[in-house]
Amino acid sequence: ISVLAVSVLSLPAFDRLHGLDDDILHLLRDVLAPVHSTPTESPVAVIAITPESFSAASLNGIPSILWTDQMAKVQQKALDAGARVYGWDVILQNSAAKSMSDILSERVALNKDSERALRRLDRDLLLGMKNYGREQGRVVLGYADLGQGRVLPHAGLVQQVGGAANLRPVNAYTDRDGVLRGVGLLYRSESAGTVPSFALEIAARTLGTEYGMDPDAGFLF
């Protein structure tokens, strides 16, 4: 009977039922024993770029590639206010300086003063990565592993944040019904082997705990 039940539930027609038990448990917890905290009490803050961000007074009319100054200020204020770790799941592949230099050089001749001015576009963010990331270990940058290669933050960020020690994969996978219900603690890739995930790294640094990992078995201890 057990084999028959498993076989039947494995049919494509029952794909919608996979993950339903998790959904029901979350619903019951929210109804019977809700755990809610006010924004000032929550141990986690999500800083997101929303449609309203583009109309904010400090950002309105500025291309998002040039938001590095504002991003640096937000990171600094969060960490100076006591955040234990600041995680970037947004991957900045191109620096503001290089992007603007590429755009302008196709249209006008740039002199040394212009190039120096462009390099200042990334200065505050790079200094923040060096101070809070490489020196204090409080910044983690995310990257995506696509199988054919990794999508990394631009080289300047990687260098200033401290390299691989502060880089973690942000890959996430949906269940068979197309719903994302969680993220893994470990990620295995052909290029890097088994590495801790972005979520695990953020949680460990927030809690101030250390973890160990067996690269072959792929488990925590």
C-alpha positions in Angstrom: 0.0 0.0 0.0 2.8 2.4 0.9 4.6 1.8 -2.4 1.3 2.3 -4.3 0.6 5.5 -2.4 4.1 6.9 -3.1 3.8 5.9 -6.8 0.4 7.6 -7.1 1.6 10.8 -5.4 4.6 10.9 -7.6 2.4 11.3 -10.7 2.6 14.8 -12.5 -1.1 15.3 -11.6 -0.2 15.6 -7.9 2.7 18.1 -8.4 0.6 20.8 -6.9 0.5 18.9 -3.6 4.2 18.9 -3.1 5.1 21.5 -0.5 1.5 21.8 0.6 2.4 20.4 4.0 4.9 23.2 4.5 2.3 25.8 3.5 -0.3 24.4 5.9 2.3 24.3 8.8 3.1 28.0 8.2 -0.6 28.9 8.0 -1.3 27.0 11.3 1.6 28.7 13.1 0.5 32.1 11.9 -3.1 31.4 13.1 -2.4 29.5 16.4 0.9 30.9 17.6 1.8 34.0 15.6 5.3 35.4 16.0 5.3 39.0 15.0 7.7 41.7 16.0 7.6 45.5 15.4 10.2 47.0 13.0 12.2 48.3 15.9 12.3 44.9 17.6 13.0 42.8 14.5 16.6 41.4 14.4 16.5 41.6 10.6 16.0 44.5 8.3 15.4 44.1 4.5 16.6 47.1 2.5 15.0 46.9 -0.9 14.9 48.9 -4.1 11.2 49.4 -4.9 9.3 51.4 -7.6 9.1 54.2 -5.0 12.8 54.4 -4.8 13.1 55.8 -8.3 10.9 58.7 -7.3 12.7 59.5 -4.1 14.1 63.1 -4.0 17.7 61.8 -3.6 17.4 59.4 -6.5 14.9 60.9 -8.9 16.3 61.3 -12.4 19.6 59.6 -11.5 20.4 56.3 -13.4 20.5 53.4 -11.0 24.2 52.7 -12.0 25.0 55.9 -10.3 23.4 55.1 -7.0 26.6 53.9 -5.4 27.0 57.0 -3.1 23.5 56.4 -1.7 24.1 52.7 -1.4 27.3 53.4 0.5 25.5 55.7 2.9 22.7 53.2 3.6 25.3 50.5 4.3 27.3 52.8 6.6 24.2 53.9 8.5 23.0 50.3 9.0 26.4 49.0 10.2 27.1 52.1 12.4 23.7 51.6 14.0 24.7 48.2 15.2 23.9 45.7 12.4 26.2 42.7 12.8 26.3 41.9 9.1 25.2 43.6 5.9 24.4 41.2 3.0 24.2 42.2 -0.7 22.0 39.9 -2.7 22.0 42.5 -5.5 25.0 41.8 -7.7 26.7 45.0 -9.0 28.5 43.6 -12.1 29.7 47.0 -13.4 31.3 49.8 -11.5 29.7 53.3 -11.9 33.1 54.7 -13.0 33.7 52.2 -15.7 30.2 52.3 -17.0 30.2 56.1 -17.3 33.7 56.1 -18.8 32.6 53.6 -21.5 29.5 55.7 -22.3 31.3 59.0 -22.4 34.4 57.9 -24.2 32.3 57.0 -27.2 31.0 60.5 -27.4 33.7 62.8 -26.0 37.4 62.8 -25.3 38.1 62.3 -21.6 41.1 64.0 -20.0 42.8 63.1 -16.8 40.7 65.4 -14.7 37.5 63.8 -16.1 38.8 60.3 -15.4 39.7 61.2 -11.8 36.2 62.6 -11.3 34.7 59.4 -12.7 36.7 57.3 -10.3 35.2 59.1 -7.4 31.8 57.7 -8.3 32.8 54.4 -6.6 35.0 55.8 -3.9 32.6 55.8 -0.9 31.3 52.3 -1.7 34.7 50.8 -2.2 36.0 52.4 1.1 32.9 51.0 2.8 33.6 47.5 1.5 37.2 47.8 2.7 36.4 49.1 6.1 33.3 47.0 7.0 34.1 44.0 4.8 37.8 43.2 4.6 38.7 44.7 7.9 35.7 43.9 10.1 34.1 40.9 8.3 30.6 42.5 8.5 29.8 42.6 4.7 28.9 39.6 2.5 28.5 40.0 -1.2 26.4 37.6 -3.2 27.1 36.0 -6.5 25.2 33.6 -8.8 26.6 30.3 -10.0 24.9 29.5 -13.4 26.7 26.3 -14.1 28.5 27.7 -17.1 30.2 30.3 -15.0 29.7 32.7 -12.0 28.0 36.1 -12.1 30.2 38.1 -9.7 30.3 41.7 -8.4 32.8 43.8 -10.3 36.5 43.2 -9.5 36.8 46.4 -7.4 34.1 45.3 -5.0 35.5 41.8 -4.7 39.0 43.1 -4.0 37.9 45.6 -1.4 35.5 43.4 0.5 38.2 40.8 1.0 37.8 38.3 -1.8 36.3 34.8 -1.4 36.1 35.0 2.4 33.2 37.5 2.0 31.6 36.1 -1.2 28.7 33.5 -1.0 26.3 32.1 -3.7 22.7 33.4 -3.7 21.3 30.6 -5.8 17.8 29.6 -4.9 15.5 26.9 -6.4 11.8 26.5 -6.6 9.8 23.4 -5.7 8.1 21.4 -8.4 5.0 23.6 -8.2 7.1 26.7 -9.0 7.1 28.1 -5.4 10.2 29.1 -3.6 9.8 28.0 0.0 13.3 28.1 1.3 17.0 28.3 0.5 19.7 25.7 1.1 22.5 26.0 3.6 25.1 24.5 1.3 25.7 24.9 -2.4 27.6 22.5 -4.6 29.1 23.5 -7.9 31.6 22.0 -10.3 33.9 25.0 -10.1 34.0 25.7 -6.3 32.9 22.4 -4.8 30.7 22.6 -1.7 30.5 26.1 -0.2 28.2 27.7 2.4 25.3 29.6 1.0 24.6 33.3 1.3 21.8 32.6 3.8 23.9 30.4 6.0 26.7 33.0 6.1 24.4 35.8 7.0 22.7 33.7 9.7 26.0 32.6 11.2 27.5 36.1 11.4 24.3 37.5 12.8 24.2 34.9 15.6 28.0 35.1 16.1 28.4 31.4 15.7 30.9 29.3 13.7 30.1 26.4 11.5 32.2 23.6 10.1 31.8 21.8 6.8 33.0 18.5 5.3 33.6 19.4 1.7 33.1 15.8 0.6 30.1 14.8 2.7 28.6 18.3 2.5 27.2 18.6 6.0 27.5 21.0 8.9 28.9 20.1 12.3 
